[in-house]
């Protein structure tokens, strides 16, 4: 099962997706309401959902977070990420140090309204010369700091901007179309062990497979609970949050995304995320209308 946000024409709703059907969660109109609940209450609410189901084909699936929820990211949590950051950077030592430091690197990626989801476009900056997708397991936490589920994240990144100066990280990571989450949140109680999940990445360029890679969450250098504890240590998340836990797949320096590429990410037991690449903020003007936004047909 997956928790989803969807719209059949009468506004966003929350439901439980099983295969091709969505069962609405009665009396809950937002994911923010769900993520304000304690884990035991949320589970009971989800498992007791019994309203008349609707077909997935008749609904528009939305990004899984809403309200005041935020997407955060952890950096340099895999050895591959440390190596790639050191390879691209003019100041290599900062990445080596943060990989082994007690305190992890955490940064705000996007508020809920900036998120894109499956079959919507992701973006590369017009002023960046080297761009990559970053496939990551995202941990979903409720307002009480409990891990309630998992989803798939594409943490789009400009390697050229971050490599020029680590202080440019916000510009390399935070821009229109840079943050994608899969439509579904897989409940934590259905993923008994998130510490050894296979993660795959494929980038398709027309009929060609331009890049493919794989890793596992077993390669994470930090426990998921530790990352969540740092996230919640000094901040409140009244509508919940998602924390992307870093990437273990980084293409070599001779690879860069191009407009029109299709990025496919899969995480075992969690889900799948597919996005086409667009360039420049003008391709994402529809994000400015978060409730009634209509994605251009050409980008789906």
N, C-alpha and C positions, 0 to 999 in steps of 0.2 A: 504494500500500500504506500501511497504518497499523499501528503497534505498539499493541497494546491489552492491557488486563487484563480478564479475563472469568471467569465462574463458571458451570459447568454442573451444580453440585450437590455437587461434591467439593472445594470450596475454590478460591481465586483461582489463576489461571494466567496466563501471558503468551503471546501469540500474534501472528501476522501476519495482519491482516485484508485480504482482497482481495474487494471487492464483498460478496457474501452469505456468504462462507466465512472461517473463522479456522483457520489452520494453527498448531498448538501449537509453541512453541519447546522442544525436548526438553532436559531437565536444567536448565531455568531456571524457577524457581518464582515469581520476583518481578521487578517492574520495577527494584527496587533492585539486584538482581544484574546486570541489563542495563546500568544506568547506572553501575555500578562498572567496566565495561569501557572500554578505549580505543576510539575511534571505529572504527578499522579492524577490531578484533576484533568489535565489536558488529555492524558491517555484515556481516562474514563469517558470524556466528552467525545473523543474520536471513535472509540470502539462502540459507543452506543448510538452513533449516527444511523438513522433509519429512515430518513426522508426519501421521497421518490427519486431515484437516480436519474441523471441526464446523460446522454451520450457525449463522449469527449468530442466527437465530430461536430456536435451542435454548439460547442462552447469555444470561446477564445481564452486560451490559457495565458495567465499573466505572470509577471515576475513574482516570486513567492513572498517577498517582504512588502510591507506598506507602513503607513503612519510615520512614526518617528524612528523606525528601525534603521539600522545602519549596517553597511558591510565594511568590515575591517580586514586587514591582511597582515600576516606574519611573513617576515623576510628571512632569507638565508637559513632555512631550517633543514635543508638537504645538502649533502656534500657537493652534489652537482651544481646547485645554485651558488654555493660559495665559490667554486672554481670558475663558473661562468662570470660572476660579478667581478672577480679578481682579474680575469682575462680581459674584460672590456674596460676596466676602470683605470683612470690615471692615478688613483689613490687606492691601492689594493689592500692596504693593511686594515682598513675599517671593516671590510667584509670578513676577513679572517678572524678579527677580534670578536665581532658580534656573533659569529657562528658558535664560538665556545664560551661566550660570556654568560653570566648567570641570568641577566635580563635579556629577553628576546627583543627583536625589532618588531614593533607593531605600528601600523599607520592606518588612518582612516581612508578608505577607498571611495565610498559613495553613500549618500543617503538613499533611502528606498526609491525615491522618485527618479533617480538617475540610472537605476538598474535596467539593463536589457535582459531578455530571456531567450529561450530556445526559438530558433527560426527568425529572430530579429537580428539586425546587423550589429557587429562590433566595429570599433573605429581605430584607425591609426592617425596620428597627428600629421598635419600637412607640413610641419616644420621639423619632422624627424626623419632621419635617413636610415634607421635600422630598428625594426619592430618585430616583436615576437608575441605569440600567445603563451600564457602560463597556466597549465592545467593544474587545478588544486582541489583537494577535499575541503569543503567548507563545513564547519561545525556551526549548527544553529543553537543558540542559547536563548532561554526565556528571561523574563525580567528578574528572576531570582538567581541567575547565573548557573542554572542547571542545563546540561546538554540534553536537548530534546530531539535532535535529529541531525541529518547530514544532507548536503546537496552538492552539486557540481559547480565549480567556479572557473571562469576564464579571466584571469587577472592580466589584462593586456598591458604591455610594457614597451616603452621606448628604450632600447639598449643604448642608443647613441646619446640621448639626453642624460640618462643616469650615469653613463660612463664618462661623460665630460666632467661631472662634478657630483658627488653623492648628495650634496645639498639640493640638487635639482630633482630629487626623488619625487616630490609632489607633482611636478610638471611631467615627469616621465610616466607617472602612474594614474593621475587624476585628471580626466578630460572627458569630453562627450564620447560615449560609446566604449569606454575603457573597462566597464565592469559588467560582466554577464554571469547570471545564475540560472541553473536549470529551473524548469517550472515546478518541479516536485521536491518536497522535503521528505526524505525517508525517515520515519520515526526511529529514534535511538533504540527502542526495545526490539526492533526488527533487524538491527545490526549488532549482534552480540559482541563482535570484535572488530573495531575500526582500525586496529593497529597493523593490519596486514591485508590491505585492499589493493588490488591491481588498478593502476591508472594508465590509460592509453591516450595518445594524441596522434591524430592524422591531419595533415594539411593537404587539401586537394586543390590543384591548380588546373582548372579545366578537366581533362581526362587523365591528368598526371598526378601521381602521389608525390608531392613536392617534399614532404617530410613525414616521418613516422618515428615515434618513440614510446617507451613505456617505463614505468617505475612502480614502486609499491610504497604504501604508507609505512611499511616496515623500515624504510630508509629514513624516516623522520628522526631528527636528532633530539627532539623535545616531545614529551608526552602531551597529548591533546588537552588533558586537564590542566596542565601547567600553563599552556597558552591561554586558556579561558580564564584562569585565575588572574593572570597578569592583565588581561583585557578588562576584567571587572574590578580590579584592585582599587581604582580611583575614579570610576565612571559609573553612572546609572544608565540602564537601557530599559526604560519602562515599556517599550513596545518590542523588546527583544533585539537580537543582533545576529549576524552571521560573521564568522571569523574564518577566512581562507587561510589554510595552514602552510602555505609555501609550495614551491614547485621543485620536483626532482627531474623535470624534463626541460632542458634548454638547448635549442639547436646550436650548432657551431656558428662561428662568426660569419661564415659565407652564406648563411641563410637569412632572409628577411621577408616578412609578409608583403604581399602586394594587394591592391584593391581587386576584389573579385575572388580571392582565395576563399575556400570554405574550411573552417576549423571544426573538427569533430573530436570531442573529448568524452571518454567513457570511464566511469569508476564502478568497479565491481560492487554489487549489492546496493548501489546508491542511485545511479542514473546516467543519463547521457545529455550532452549539450552540443548543439550544432549552430554555428553562426557564420554568416558571410561577412567578409571584410569590406568596409567602406573607408574613405579617406576624408578628413576635414570635418569641422563641427557643423557645417551646413547640412550634412547628411543626417543630422540628428536633431533637427528643429522640432520634430514631433515629441521629443522628450519634455518639452516645455509645457505640455498638456498632460500631466501624469494620470488623470482619471479617465479622460476620454480620448487618449492618444490613438491615432491610427497610423500604423507603420506602413510606409509606401509599399505597394504590392511588389514592386520590382526588387525589393530587398528581402523579401520573405524566403 
